[in-house]
Amino acid sequence: MKGFIPDPLHPAIAHFPIAFLLLGILLAILSLFVYRKQLLILSFTLSLLGTGAAYYAQKTGDDAADAFLKEYPEATPTIDVHCAWGDLTWKVAAIFTFSCLLVAILSRKPGKASNIFWTLNLLVALILLYFVYNTAHTGSYMVYHHAVKIAPELKISKPLFVK
């Protein structure tokens, strides 16, 4: 069954965290307006799957980067930026997953503590949305600018707190 598993694996894996995390964020935000315990559980489940997929995408990206750089050595700065965003994305996703779990647990007892965790969960969700966007954007820029050569030159940068 040669050819069943793509090589490099990263492009096939990279879309799962985007989908899972965006759906988890959407459900977390929706649960603020329409309280359903199932929304909280589903948001946690999707964010857990998204975190695992993001971690795996980051690990497969290390292998894919070497292969990509052999073909397109001029892409080194872009890959460095994409790797920095990807590494931070799975870490922020893990924090979001934990906050979804806390909200799901604490939502049984409405009160001040529950409201604080709802607010923190929303804040982490918005931060994660920013990280997912930048990771996806730098990845697509790498493909469409360096490989396919249809995207114009853009200025992309690493997160401010990454060297």
TORBAFI-801036 format. One record per residue (C-alpha): residue number from 1; residue in three letters; chain; x, y, z. Coordinates in steps of 0.1 Angstrom, whole numbers, plus 2048, in hexadecimal, padded with zeros to 3 digits. Layout:
<site kolgu="NUM" torpa="ALA" timi="A" u="X" v="Y" w="Z"/>
...
% end
This chain:
<site kolgu="1" torpa="MET" timi="A" u="800" v="800" w="800"/>
<site kolgu="2" torpa="LYS" timi="A" u="81C" v="818" w="7F6"/>
<site kolgu="3" torpa="GLY" timi="A" u="811" v="83C" w="7F3"/>
<site kolgu="4" torpa="PHE" timi="A" u="7F5" v="83A" w="80D"/>
<site kolgu="5" torpa="ILE" timi="A" u="807" v="850" w="826"/>
<site kolgu="6" torpa="PRO" timi="A" u="812" v="871" w="817"/>
<site kolgu="7" torpa="ASP" timi="A" u="836" v="87B" w="819"/>
<site kolgu="8" torpa="PRO" timi="A" u="83B" v="895" w="828"/>
<site kolgu="9" torpa="LEU" timi="A" u="81E" v="890" w="840"/>
<site kolgu="10" torpa="HIS" timi="A" u="81C" v="8B4" w="84C"/>
<site kolgu="11" torpa="PRO" timi="A" u="806" v="8C2" w="830"/>
<site kolgu="12" torpa="ALA" timi="A" u="7EC" v="8A6" w="836"/>
<site kolgu="13" torpa="ILE" timi="A" u="7ED" v="8AB" w="85C"/>
<site kolgu="14" torpa="ALA" timi="A" u="7EE" v="8D1" w="85E"/>
<site kolgu="15" torpa="HIS" timi="A" u="7CA" v="8D7" w="855"/>
<site kolgu="16" torpa="PHE" timi="A" u="7BB" v="8C2" w="872"/>
<site kolgu="17" torpa="PRO" timi="A" u="7C6" v="8DA" w="88E"/>
<site kolgu="18" torpa="ILE" timi="A" u="7B9" v="8F8" w="87A"/>
<site kolgu="19" torpa="ALA" timi="A" u="797" v="8E7" w="877"/>
<site kolgu="20" torpa="PHE" timi="A" u="795" v="8D8" w="89A"/>
<site kolgu="21" torpa="LEU" timi="A" u="7A1" v="8F8" w="8AC"/>
<site kolgu="22" torpa="LEU" timi="A" u="78B" v="910" w="898"/>
<site kolgu="23" torpa="LEU" timi="A" u="76D" v="8FA" w="8A0"/>
<site kolgu="24" torpa="GLY" timi="A" u="777" v="8F8" w="8C4"/>
<site kolgu="25" torpa="ILE" timi="A" u="77B" v="91D" w="8C6"/>
<site kolgu="26" torpa="LEU" timi="A" u="759" v="923" w="8B5"/>
<site kolgu="27" torpa="LEU" timi="A" u="747" v="90B" w="8CD"/>
<site kolgu="28" torpa="ALA" timi="A" u="758" v="91C" w="8EB"/>
<site kolgu="29" torpa="ILE" timi="A" u="74C" v="93E" w="8E0"/>
<site kolgu="30" torpa="LEU" timi="A" u="729" v="930" w="8D7"/>
<site kolgu="31" torpa="SER" timi="A" u="727" v="920" w="8FA"/>
<site kolgu="32" torpa="LEU" timi="A" u="729" v="943" w="909"/>
<site kolgu="33" torpa="PHE" timi="A" u="708" v="94C" w="8F8"/>
<site kolgu="34" torpa="VAL" timi="A" u="6F6" v="92B" w="8F8"/>
<site kolgu="35" torpa="TYR" timi="A" u="6FD" v="917" w="917"/>
<site kolgu="36" torpa="ARG" timi="A" u="6FF" v="8F2" w="90F"/>
<site kolgu="37" torpa="LYS" timi="A" u="715" v="8DA" w="922"/>
<site kolgu="38" torpa="GLN" timi="A" u="71A" v="8C7" w="902"/>
<site kolgu="39" torpa="LEU" timi="A" u="729" v="8E5" w="8F1"/>
<site kolgu="40" torpa="LEU" timi="A" u="743" v="8E8" w="90C"/>
<site kolgu="41" torpa="ILE" timi="A" u="74B" v="8C3" w="90A"/>
<site kolgu="42" torpa="LEU" timi="A" u="74D" v="8C5" w="8E4"/>
<site kolgu="43" torpa="SER" timi="A" u="763" v="8E4" w="8E5"/>
<site kolgu="44" torpa="PHE" timi="A" u="77A" v="8D2" w="8FD"/>
<site kolgu="45" torpa="THR" timi="A" u="77B" v="8B3" w="8E7"/>
<site kolgu="46" torpa="LEU" timi="A" u="782" v="8C6" w="8C7"/>
<site kolgu="47" torpa="SER" timi="A" u="79D" v="8DB" w="8D8"/>
<site kolgu="48" torpa="LEU" timi="A" u="7AD" v="8BC" w="8E6"/>
<site kolgu="49" torpa="LEU" timi="A" u="7AD" v="8AC" w="8C3"/>
<site kolgu="50" torpa="GLY" timi="A" u="7BA" v="8CD" w="8B5"/>
<site kolgu="51" torpa="THR" timi="A" u="7D6" v="8D0" w="8CE"/>
<site kolgu="52" torpa="GLY" timi="A" u="7E1" v="8AC" w="8C7"/>
<site kolgu="53" torpa="ALA" timi="A" u="7DF" v="8B2" w="8A1"/>
<site kolgu="54" torpa="ALA" timi="A" u="7F2" v="8D4" w="8A5"/>
<site kolgu="55" torpa="TYR" timi="A" u="80E" v="8C3" w="8B9"/>
<site kolgu="56" torpa="TYR" timi="A" u="810" v="8A7" w="89F"/>
<site kolgu="57" torpa="ALA" timi="A" u="810" v="8C0" w="882"/>
<site kolgu="58" torpa="GLN" timi="A" u="82C" v="8D3" w="893"/>
<site kolgu="59" torpa="LYS" timi="A" u="840" v="8B3" w="896"/>
<site kolgu="60" torpa="THR" timi="A" u="83A" v="8A8" w="872"/>
<site kolgu="61" torpa="GLY" timi="A" u="842" v="8CC" w="867"/>
<site kolgu="62" torpa="ASP" timi="A" u="866" v="8C7" w="873"/>
<site kolgu="63" torpa="ASP" timi="A" u="86A" v="8AB" w="85A"/>
<site kolgu="64" torpa="ALA" timi="A" u="858" v="8BE" w="83F"/>
<site kolgu="65" torpa="ALA" timi="A" u="86D" v="8DD" w="844"/>
<site kolgu="66" torpa="ASP" timi="A" u="88D" v="8CB" w="83A"/>
<site kolgu="67" torpa="ALA" timi="A" u="87D" v="8BD" w="81A"/>
<site kolgu="68" torpa="PHE" timi="A" u="86E" v="8DF" w="812"/>
<site kolgu="69" torpa="LEU" timi="A" u="88F" v="8F1" w="817"/>
<site kolgu="70" torpa="LYS" timi="A" u="8A1" v="8D9" w="7FF"/>
<site kolgu="71" torpa="GLU" timi="A" u="889" v="8E4" w="7E4"/>
<site kolgu="72" torpa="TYR" timi="A" u="885" v="909" w="7EE"/>
<site kolgu="73" torpa="PRO" timi="A" u="8A3" v="914" w="803"/>
<site kolgu="74" torpa="GLU" timi="A" u="898" v="939" w="801"/>
<site kolgu="75" torpa="ALA" timi="A" u="87A" v="92F" w="817"/>
<site kolgu="76" torpa="THR" timi="A" u="890" v="92C" w="836"/>
<site kolgu="77" torpa="PRO" timi="A" u="883" v="94C" w="847"/>
<site kolgu="78" torpa="THR" timi="A" u="85F" v="943" w="83F"/>
<site kolgu="79" torpa="ILE" timi="A" u="863" v="921" w="84D"/>
<site kolgu="80" torpa="ASP" timi="A" u="872" v="92F" w="86D"/>
<site kolgu="81" torpa="VAL" timi="A" u="855" v="946" w="872"/>
<site kolgu="82" torpa="HIS" timi="A" u="83C" v="92A" w="86A"/>
<site kolgu="83" torpa="CYS" timi="A" u="84D" v="913" w="883"/>
<site kolgu="84" torpa="ALA" timi="A" u="84D" v="92D" w="89E"/>
<site kolgu="85" torpa="TRP" timi="A" u="827" v="933" w="89A"/>
<site kolgu="86" torpa="GLY" timi="A" u="820" v="90E" w="898"/>
<site kolgu="87" torpa="ASP" timi="A" u="833" v="906" w="8B8"/>
<site kolgu="88" torpa="LEU" timi="A" u="821" v="921" w="8CB"/>
<site kolgu="89" torpa="THR" timi="A" u="7FF" v="918" w="8BC"/>
<site kolgu="90" torpa="TRP" timi="A" u="7FF" v="8F5" w="8CA"/>
<site kolgu="91" torpa="LYS" timi="A" u="80A" v="902" w="8EC"/>
<site kolgu="92" torpa="VAL" timi="A" u="7EE" v="91C" w="8ED"/>
<site kolgu="93" torpa="ALA" timi="A" u="7D6" v="901" w="8E1"/>
<site kolgu="94" torpa="ALA" timi="A" u="7E0" v="8EC" w="8FF"/>
<site kolgu="95" torpa="ILE" timi="A" u="7D8" v="909" w="916"/>
<site kolgu="96" torpa="PHE" timi="A" u="7B7" v="90E" w="904"/>
<site kolgu="97" torpa="THR" timi="A" u="7AF" v="8E9" w="908"/>
<site kolgu="98" torpa="PHE" timi="A" u="7B6" v="8EB" w="92D"/>
<site kolgu="99" torpa="SER" timi="A" u="7A0" v="90A" w="931"/>
<site kolgu="100" torpa="CYS" timi="A" u="784" v="8F9" w="91E"/>
<site kolgu="101" torpa="LEU" timi="A" u="786" v="8DC" w="937"/>
<site kolgu="102" torpa="LEU" timi="A" u="785" v="8F4" w="954"/>
<site kolgu="103" torpa="VAL" timi="A" u="767" v="906" w="946"/>
<site kolgu="104" torpa="ALA" timi="A" u="755" v="8E5" w="940"/>
<site kolgu="105" torpa="ILE" timi="A" u="75C" v="8DA" w="964"/>
<site kolgu="106" torpa="LEU" timi="A" u="754" v="8FC" w="974"/>
<site kolgu="107" torpa="SER" timi="A" u="735" v="903" w="960"/>
<site kolgu="108" torpa="ARG" timi="A" u="721" v="8EC" w="977"/>
<site kolgu="109" torpa="LYS" timi="A" u="724" v="906" w="992"/>
<site kolgu="110" torpa="PRO" timi="A" u="71C" v="929" w="984"/>
<site kolgu="111" torpa="GLY" timi="A" u="72D" v="945" w="997"/>
<site kolgu="112" torpa="LYS" timi="A" u="74B" v="95C" w="998"/>
<site kolgu="113" torpa="ALA" timi="A" u="765" v="941" w="992"/>
<site kolgu="114" torpa="SER" timi="A" u="752" v="932" w="975"/>
<site kolgu="115" torpa="ASN" timi="A" u="74E" v="955" w="965"/>
<site kolgu="116" torpa="ILE" timi="A" u="773" v="95B" w="969"/>
<site kolgu="117" torpa="PHE" timi="A" u="77C" v="93B" w="957"/>
<site kolgu="118" torpa="TRP" timi="A" u="762" v="942" w="93B"/>
<site kolgu="119" torpa="THR" timi="A" u="773" v="964" w="936"/>
<site kolgu="120" torpa="LEU" timi="A" u="796" v="955" w="936"/>
<site kolgu="121" torpa="ASN" timi="A" u="78B" v="939" w="91E"/>
<site kolgu="122" torpa="LEU" timi="A" u="77D" v="954" w="906"/>
<site kolgu="123" torpa="LEU" timi="A" u="79E" v="967" w="909"/>
<site kolgu="124" torpa="VAL" timi="A" u="7B3" v="948" w="902"/>
<site kolgu="125" torpa="ALA" timi="A" u="79C" v="93F" w="8E5"/>
<site kolgu="126" torpa="LEU" timi="A" u="7A2" v="960" w="8D5"/>
<site kolgu="127" torpa="ILE" timi="A" u="7C7" v="95E" w="8DA"/>
<site kolgu="128" torpa="LEU" timi="A" u="7C7" v="93B" w="8CB"/>
<site kolgu="129" torpa="LEU" timi="A" u="7B3" v="947" w="8AD"/>
<site kolgu="130" torpa="TYR" timi="A" u="7CF" v="960" w="8A7"/>
<site kolgu="131" torpa="PHE" timi="A" u="7E9" v="945" w="8A9"/>
<site kolgu="132" torpa="VAL" timi="A" u="7D7" v="92D" w="893"/>
<site kolgu="133" torpa="TYR" timi="A" u="7D2" v="948" w="879"/>
<site kolgu="134" torpa="ASN" timi="A" u="7F7" v="952" w="879"/>
<site kolgu="135" torpa="THR" timi="A" u="803" v="92E" w="877"/>
<site kolgu="136" torpa="ALA" timi="A" u="7EB" v="926" w="85A"/>
<site kolgu="137" torpa="HIS" timi="A" u="7F3" v="947" w="849"/>
<site kolgu="138" torpa="THR" timi="A" u="819" v="941" w="84A"/>
<site kolgu="139" torpa="GLY" timi="A" u="815" v="91D" w="83E"/>
<site kolgu="140" torpa="SER" timi="A" u="7FF" v="927" w="821"/>
<site kolgu="141" torpa="TYR" timi="A" u="817" v="944" w="818"/>
<site kolgu="142" torpa="MET" timi="A" u="834" v="92B" w="818"/>
<site kolgu="143" torpa="VAL" timi="A" u="821" v="915" w="7FF"/>
<site kolgu="144" torpa="TYR" timi="A" u="812" v="92F" w="7E9"/>
<site kolgu="145" torpa="HIS" timi="A" u="830" v="947" w="7E8"/>
<site kolgu="146" torpa="HIS" timi="A" u="84E" v="930" w="7E8"/>
<site kolgu="147" torpa="ALA" timi="A" u="841" v="910" w="7D8"/>
<site kolgu="148" torpa="VAL" timi="A" u="824" v="919" w="7C2"/>
<site kolgu="149" torpa="LYS" timi="A" u="831" v="93D" w="7BD"/>
<site kolgu="150" torpa="ILE" timi="A" u="80F" v="94E" w="7B9"/>
<site kolgu="151" torpa="ALA" timi="A" u="80E" v="962" w="7DA"/>
<site kolgu="152" torpa="PRO" timi="A" u="81F" v="984" w="7DB"/>
<site kolgu="153" torpa="GLU" timi="A" u="83C" v="98C" w="7F3"/>
<site kolgu="154" torpa="LEU" timi="A" u="82E" v="993" w="816"/>
<site kolgu="155" torpa="LYS" timi="A" u="83F" v="99E" w="836"/>
<site kolgu="156" torpa="ILE" timi="A" u="839" v="983" w="850"/>
<site kolgu="157" torpa="SER" timi="A" u="848" v="982" w="872"/>
<site kolgu="158" torpa="LYS" timi="A" u="84C" v="96C" w="890"/>
<site kolgu="159" torpa="PRO" timi="A" u="838" v="972" w="8B0"/>
<site kolgu="160" torpa="LEU" timi="A" u="847" v="990" w="8C2"/>
<site kolgu="161" torpa="PHE" timi="A" u="853" v="97B" w="8E0"/>
<site kolgu="162" torpa="VAL" timi="A" u="866" v="961" w="8CB"/>
<site kolgu="163" torpa="LYS" timi="A" u="88A" v="966" w="8C1"/>
% end
